[in-house]
Each structure stands twice: as structure tokens, then as C-alpha cells.
């Protein structure tokens, strides 16, 4: 399982780190990709993350999942980037996993992949998404579209992804190892 985690200036740091940390702890191949011209991307709260690769140096064809963290203005920057919107469309069209948290489901809506799909997102963002079926669940899995609500649900999302990609036993072992919900 190869996952590409996409960063834009202004991403929500906790959502990005919590999810990708759990995926890497599960020994999944996570490639952090900058959607900017620089490897170092600054989050919404001025934390700097150094990506593994720049967009043009990334092999998206061999990836199984694309993950978009939320945050502002990160999501606005993702929406404005046609490469990101096109990648989301390509992943969905090729029956690959598309994952977004917080306000990032706005990008999924822009890409047209939420049509007739259940999803969740940051509460104030829900009214901006005109397609799909909104849910207030912590994590919503509808086929290969996986969404979550925000910082407070980031560990839920990470563990849900581990469950989907590695099985429930691995997710439960990891949940106990990070002392989540205990």
C-alpha cells in the first residue's frame, strides 16, 4: 500500500502528523508530497514540514491512496491547484483510495467525487459542499472515499485507515500501543 500525503501552505499540522504517523507506524509506505515549488511547507500554525518529494518528482500512478489534510489556507491552496484536483479525480476514476479530513473534502467536491457518496467534514464546511450525503460521524467510509471531521478525529481517521489497509487486528494493536481510548 503506497499513500501520497499532499501538503499545501497552511495545512493543519495535527491532522497531517497524526494520520501519517499512524500509517507509518503500521509500516505503510507514506510519501509526503509538496504541492508547492519547495520541499519545506509551512502549516497553519507556522510548523514547517519537509516533504519527501516535490509534485513533479512523484509517481502517482503507483500510489494506492491520496490523503489531503485540512487547515486554512491549506485547503484553499489545494483547491486552487489544478494538479491536486486532477489527481483526486484520477484516483477516484481508477478505483484508488481518496482520503480527506476537516475542510479538505471541499477539494473532493471540486473534483466531483462526492456525488452520491456519504462523507463528513469540518462542521462549518458542510454547507459549502452541495453534493454527496453529509454525516456527522467521526470517520465516514463510502467505498474508497474516506473522510473525517477535523483535528479531534485525526487519530480516528488514522486508525480507520490502518484498519482498512492492514486489518482490524493491526489497527487494534496500534490503538493500544499509542494508548488511544484506554
Residue frames as qw, qx, qy, qz and C-alpha x, y, z in Angstrom:
[[0.000, 0.891, 0.453, 0.000, 0.00, 0.00, 0.00],
 [0.422, 0.043, 0.026, 0.905, 1.52, 3.30, -1.10],
 [0.061, -0.869, -0.469, 0.143, -0.03, 6.52, 0.15],
 [0.354, 0.337, 0.041, 0.871, 0.75, 10.04, -1.06],
 [0.247, -0.756, -0.464, 0.389, 0.06, 12.70, 1.57],
 [0.362, 0.606, 0.246, 0.664, -0.27, 16.12, -0.04],
 [0.347, -0.592, -0.311, 0.658, 0.87, 19.31, 1.67],
 [0.232, 0.732, 0.254, 0.587, -0.04, 22.87, 0.71],
 [0.169, 0.226, -0.354, 0.892, 0.96, 26.05, 2.51],
 [0.434, -0.249, 0.192, -0.844, -1.33, 26.47, 5.51],
 [0.660, -0.138, -0.716, -0.182, -2.14, 22.76, 6.09],
 [0.667, -0.619, 0.136, -0.392, -3.42, 21.68, 9.53],
 [0.181, 0.572, -0.778, 0.185, -0.36, 20.19, 11.22],
 [0.485, -0.200, 0.743, -0.417, -2.05, 17.93, 13.75],
 [0.851, 0.328, 0.193, -0.362, -4.30, 16.30, 11.16],
 [0.633, 0.623, -0.457, -0.045, -1.37, 15.67, 8.85],
 [0.075, 0.525, -0.796, 0.292, 1.04, 14.40, 11.51],
 [0.619, -0.136, 0.620, -0.462, -1.44, 12.24, 13.45],
 [0.884, 0.352, 0.105, -0.288, -2.67, 10.42, 10.35],
 [0.641, 0.611, -0.462, 0.056, 0.69, 9.94, 8.63],
 [0.160, -0.534, 0.751, -0.354, 2.37, 8.95, 11.90],
 [0.751, -0.039, 0.550, -0.364, -0.14, 6.14, 12.45],
 [0.849, 0.497, -0.074, -0.163, 0.18, 4.99, 8.84],
 [0.400, 0.655, -0.613, 0.189, 3.97, 4.84, 9.13],
 [0.415, -0.395, 0.718, -0.396, 3.77, 3.05, 12.50],
 [0.865, 0.174, 0.372, -0.289, 1.68, 0.45, 10.66],
 [0.496, -0.278, 0.662, 0.489, 4.63, 0.11, 8.22],
 [0.558, 0.706, 0.434, 0.044, 2.69, 1.56, 5.30],
 [0.515, 0.073, 0.261, 0.813, 4.61, 3.41, 2.59],
 [0.048, 0.916, 0.350, -0.190, 3.72, 7.10, 3.01],
 [0.501, 0.193, 0.185, 0.823, 5.30, 9.63, 0.67],
 [0.058, -0.786, -0.312, 0.530, 4.88, 13.24, 1.78],
 [0.461, 0.410, 0.449, 0.646, 4.43, 15.37, -1.33],
 [0.067, -0.507, -0.142, 0.848, 4.72, 19.14, -1.53],
 [0.422, 0.705, 0.549, 0.151, 2.19, 20.77, -3.82],
 [0.007, -0.959, 0.088, 0.269, 4.40, 23.87, -3.80],
 [0.638, 0.685, -0.307, 0.171, 7.74, 24.55, -5.51],
 [0.009, -0.632, 0.654, -0.416, 9.61, 23.91, -2.24],
 [0.564, -0.081, -0.815, 0.105, 10.15, 20.79, -0.14],
 [0.153, -0.200, -0.634, 0.731, 9.57, 22.74, 3.08],
 [0.252, -0.559, -0.530, -0.587, 5.90, 23.54, 3.60],
 [0.012, -0.110, 0.516, -0.850, 4.61, 25.76, 6.40],
 [0.180, -0.478, -0.859, -0.014, 1.46, 24.77, 8.23],
 [0.199, -0.787, -0.381, -0.442, -1.39, 26.92, 9.50],
 [0.574, -0.817, -0.040, 0.023, 0.34, 27.34, 12.87],
 [0.152, 0.891, -0.427, 0.029, 3.83, 28.00, 11.48],
 [0.737, -0.319, 0.582, 0.129, 5.21, 24.48, 11.88],
 [0.416, 0.641, -0.509, -0.397, 7.43, 23.55, 8.96],
 [0.869, -0.024, 0.494, -0.020, 7.41, 20.07, 7.45],
 [0.064, 0.551, -0.669, -0.495, 9.95, 18.89, 4.93],
 [0.880, 0.285, 0.073, -0.373, 8.25, 16.81, 2.24],
 [0.754, -0.158, 0.576, 0.274, 9.82, 13.70, 0.77],
 [0.439, 0.212, 0.605, 0.629, 9.20, 14.86, -2.79],
 [0.218, 0.342, -0.068, -0.911, 8.03, 17.71, -4.95],
 [0.714, 0.395, 0.318, -0.483, 4.88, 17.21, -7.01],
 [0.640, 0.636, -0.328, -0.279, 6.66, 16.75, -10.35],
 [0.171, 0.488, -0.851, 0.094, 9.05, 14.17, -8.86],
 [0.523, -0.069, 0.704, -0.476, 6.24, 11.96, -7.54],
 [0.214, 0.005, -0.885, -0.414, 4.99, 8.75, -9.14],
 [0.538, 0.003, 0.328, -0.776, 1.24, 8.98, -8.59],
 [0.719, 0.166, -0.498, -0.455, 0.45, 6.03, -10.89],
 [0.571, 0.057, -0.798, 0.184, 1.88, 3.52, -8.42],
 [0.144, -0.130, 0.569, -0.799, 0.16, 5.07, -5.41],
 [0.208, -0.363, -0.903, -0.098, -2.94, 3.43, -3.93],
 [0.247, -0.794, -0.527, 0.176, -4.25, 6.33, -1.84],
 [0.226, 0.478, -0.041, 0.848, -4.13, 10.12, -1.80],
 [0.407, -0.630, -0.557, 0.356, -4.52, 11.87, 1.56],
 [0.124, 0.608, 0.081, 0.780, -5.41, 15.55, 1.93],
 [0.309, -0.396, -0.591, 0.631, -5.15, 17.19, 5.36],
 [0.011, 0.885, 0.440, 0.154, -7.34, 20.18, 6.12],
 [0.436, -0.489, -0.094, 0.750, -6.45, 23.56, 7.55],
 [0.316, 0.895, 0.269, 0.165, -6.74, 27.07, 6.24],
 [0.557, 0.574, -0.126, -0.587, -5.47, 28.42, 4.00],
 [0.299, -0.283, 0.881, 0.233, -4.14, 24.95, 3.14],
 [0.484, 0.424, 0.765, -0.036, -7.42, 23.72, 1.69],
 [0.352, 0.863, 0.085, -0.352, -7.88, 26.92, -0.31],
 [0.001, -0.682, 0.634, 0.364, -4.39, 26.34, -1.74],
 [0.396, 0.009, 0.909, 0.130, -5.23, 22.72, -2.56],
 [0.475, 0.661, 0.541, -0.215, -8.43, 23.82, -4.31],
 [0.251, 0.878, -0.160, -0.375, -6.54, 26.38, -6.38],
 [0.167, -0.506, 0.787, 0.312, -4.02, 23.76, -7.53],
 [0.781, 0.314, -0.208, -0.498, -5.37, 22.03, -10.66],
 [0.413, 0.353, -0.838, 0.046, -2.77, 19.26, -10.27],
 [0.183, -0.064, 0.819, -0.540, -4.28, 18.33, -6.91],
 [0.657, 0.266, 0.252, -0.659, -7.89, 18.42, -8.16],
 [0.685, 0.423, -0.489, -0.336, -6.91, 16.35, -11.22],
 [0.207, 0.295, -0.908, 0.216, -5.06, 13.83, -9.05],
 [0.428, 0.064, 0.664, -0.610, -8.13, 13.38, -6.83],
 [0.741, 0.382, -0.046, -0.550, -10.23, 12.78, -9.96],
 [0.539, 0.442, -0.707, -0.123, -7.68, 10.27, -11.32],
 [0.060, -0.193, 0.900, -0.385, -7.51, 8.35, -8.04],
 [0.582, 0.204, 0.495, -0.612, -11.30, 8.09, -7.85],
 [0.704, 0.473, -0.257, -0.464, -11.64, 7.18, -11.55],
 [0.517, 0.399, -0.758, 0.016, -9.03, 4.43, -11.14],
 [0.829, -0.411, -0.322, -0.199, -10.75, 2.98, -8.05],
 [0.522, 0.162, -0.527, 0.651, -8.00, 4.09, -5.68],
 [0.388, -0.656, -0.543, 0.353, -8.49, 5.47, -2.18],
 [0.109, 0.594, 0.038, 0.796, -9.20, 9.18, -1.72],
 [0.527, -0.534, -0.552, 0.365, -8.94, 10.42, 1.85],
 [0.108, 0.540, -0.023, 0.835, -9.58, 13.91, 3.24],
 [0.406, -0.500, -0.627, 0.438, -10.10, 15.47, 6.65],
 [0.127, -0.517, -0.250, 0.809, -11.54, 18.72, 8.01],
 [0.388, 0.702, 0.052, -0.595, -12.16, 21.20, 5.18],
 [0.111, -0.380, 0.771, 0.499, -10.28, 19.09, 2.60],
 [0.414, 0.396, 0.819, 0.029, -13.48, 17.34, 1.43],
 [0.301, 0.803, 0.069, -0.510, -14.07, 20.67, -0.35],
 [0.038, 0.531, -0.699, -0.477, -11.36, 19.53, -2.78],
 [0.259, 0.129, 0.953, 0.091, -13.20, 16.23, -3.25],
 [0.364, 0.699, 0.509, -0.347, -16.38, 18.16, -4.02],
 [0.191, 0.762, -0.295, -0.544, -14.49, 20.35, -6.51],
 [0.048, -0.333, 0.875, 0.347, -13.17, 17.19, -8.15],
 [0.687, 0.058, -0.293, -0.663, -16.71, 15.79, -8.42],
 [0.421, 0.134, -0.895, 0.059, -16.00, 12.62, -6.44],
 [0.173, 0.036, 0.720, -0.671, -18.58, 13.10, -3.66],
 [0.571, 0.031, -0.309, -0.760, -21.61, 12.66, -5.93],
 [0.864, -0.181, -0.309, -0.353, -23.93, 10.10, -4.27],
 [0.627, 0.117, -0.635, 0.436, -21.28, 9.39, -1.62],
 [0.575, -0.785, -0.226, 0.035, -21.51, 9.66, 2.15],
 [0.522, 0.393, -0.289, 0.700, -18.90, 12.00, 3.62],
 [0.441, -0.816, -0.288, 0.240, -18.05, 14.08, 6.64],
 [0.453, 0.504, -0.074, 0.731, -16.03, 17.23, 7.11],
 [0.175, -0.089, -0.420, 0.886, -15.43, 20.15, 9.44],
 [0.123, 0.607, 0.731, -0.288, -18.91, 21.25, 10.60],
 [0.159, 0.742, 0.088, -0.646, -18.85, 24.77, 9.16],
 [0.006, -0.349, 0.698, 0.625, -17.64, 23.41, 5.82],
 [0.330, 0.279, 0.902, -0.008, -20.62, 21.09, 5.34],
 [0.360, 0.749, 0.387, -0.400, -22.90, 23.81, 3.99],
 [0.126, 0.707, -0.428, -0.548, -20.35, 24.63, 1.27],
 [0.103, -0.154, 0.933, 0.308, -20.48, 21.11, -0.18],
 [0.591, 0.223, 0.010, -0.775, -23.50, 20.75, -2.44],
 [0.744, 0.180, -0.574, -0.291, -23.06, 17.11, -3.49],
 [0.393, 0.131, -0.855, 0.313, -22.96, 13.90, -1.51],
 [0.648, -0.590, -0.408, -0.258, -24.63, 12.87, 1.71],
 [0.052, 0.612, -0.495, 0.615, -23.27, 14.61, 4.82],
 [0.783, -0.397, -0.476, 0.051, -22.80, 12.69, 8.06],
 [0.242, -0.848, 0.308, -0.356, -21.62, 13.84, 11.47],
 [0.966, -0.207, -0.034, 0.154, -19.77, 10.58, 12.12],
 [0.455, -0.739, 0.350, 0.352, -16.12, 10.87, 13.15],
 [0.119, -0.353, 0.763, 0.528, -14.97, 8.95, 10.07],
 [0.759, 0.417, 0.246, -0.436, -17.06, 8.06, 7.03],
 [0.237, -0.274, 0.828, 0.427, -16.04, 5.31, 4.65],
 [0.713, 0.503, 0.259, -0.413, -18.03, 5.04, 1.43],
 [0.870, 0.464, -0.014, 0.166, -16.27, 2.65, -0.87],
 [0.738, 0.043, -0.081, 0.669, -12.84, 4.13, -1.41],
 [0.007, 0.690, -0.018, 0.724, -13.79, 7.66, -0.34],
 [0.618, -0.432, -0.533, 0.384, -12.75, 8.15, 3.29],
 [0.029, 0.679, -0.016, 0.733, -13.38, 11.40, 5.16],
 [0.510, -0.417, -0.584, 0.474, -13.10, 12.72, 8.69],
 [0.121, -0.909, -0.392, -0.072, -14.14, 15.85, 10.61],
 [0.062, 0.919, -0.199, 0.335, -11.05, 17.60, 11.99],
 [0.139, 0.588, -0.682, 0.412, -8.19, 17.72, 14.47],
 [0.559, -0.299, 0.565, -0.529, -10.21, 15.92, 17.14],
 [0.926, 0.163, 0.240, -0.241, -10.88, 12.98, 14.82],
 [0.381, 0.717, -0.570, -0.126, -7.41, 12.67, 13.28],
 [0.215, -0.343, 0.904, -0.140, -6.46, 9.60, 15.36],
 [0.702, 0.282, 0.549, -0.355, -9.81, 8.02, 14.49],
 [0.658, 0.685, -0.160, -0.267, -9.04, 8.58, 10.81],
 [0.150, 0.636, -0.757, -0.017, -5.50, 7.23, 11.06],
 [0.395, -0.141, 0.877, -0.234, -6.67, 4.09, 12.86],
 [0.732, 0.452, 0.338, -0.381, -9.55, 3.64, 10.41],
 [0.536, 0.704, -0.413, -0.214, -7.10, 3.78, 7.51],
 [0.063, -0.448, 0.886, -0.099, -4.84, 1.25, 9.22],
 [0.609, 0.124, 0.698, -0.356, -7.88, -0.98, 9.69],
 [0.721, 0.605, 0.057, -0.331, -8.85, -0.68, 6.02],
 [0.473, 0.717, -0.507, -0.072, -5.31, -1.19, 4.69],
 [0.193, 0.433, -0.846, 0.244, -3.88, -3.65, 7.25],
 [0.561, -0.302, -0.765, -0.092, -6.84, -5.19, 9.04],
 [0.507, -0.746, -0.121, -0.414, -8.70, -4.62, 12.29],
 [0.862, -0.385, -0.161, 0.287, -6.21, -6.57, 14.39],
 [0.569, 0.197, -0.047, 0.797, -3.32, -4.34, 13.32],
 [0.114, -0.650, -0.106, -0.744, -5.41, -1.23, 14.00],
 [0.716, -0.649, -0.175, -0.187, -6.36, -2.50, 17.46],
 [0.820, -0.178, -0.134, 0.527, -2.73, -3.35, 18.28],
 [0.351, 0.366, 0.020, 0.862, -1.68, 0.13, 17.18],
 [0.371, -0.725, -0.199, -0.546, -4.53, 1.77, 19.14],
 [0.803, -0.567, -0.151, 0.107, -3.31, 0.08, 22.30],
 [0.734, 0.040, -0.051, 0.676, 0.34, 0.92, 21.54],
 [0.160, 0.426, 0.026, 0.890, -0.42, 4.64, 21.32],
 [0.117, -0.327, -0.711, 0.611, -2.72, 4.42, 24.38],
 [0.251, -0.093, -0.261, -0.927, -5.69, 5.82, 22.49],
 [0.670, -0.285, -0.300, -0.617, -9.10, 5.44, 24.14],
 [0.663, -0.111, -0.699, 0.244, -7.69, 3.50, 27.06]]
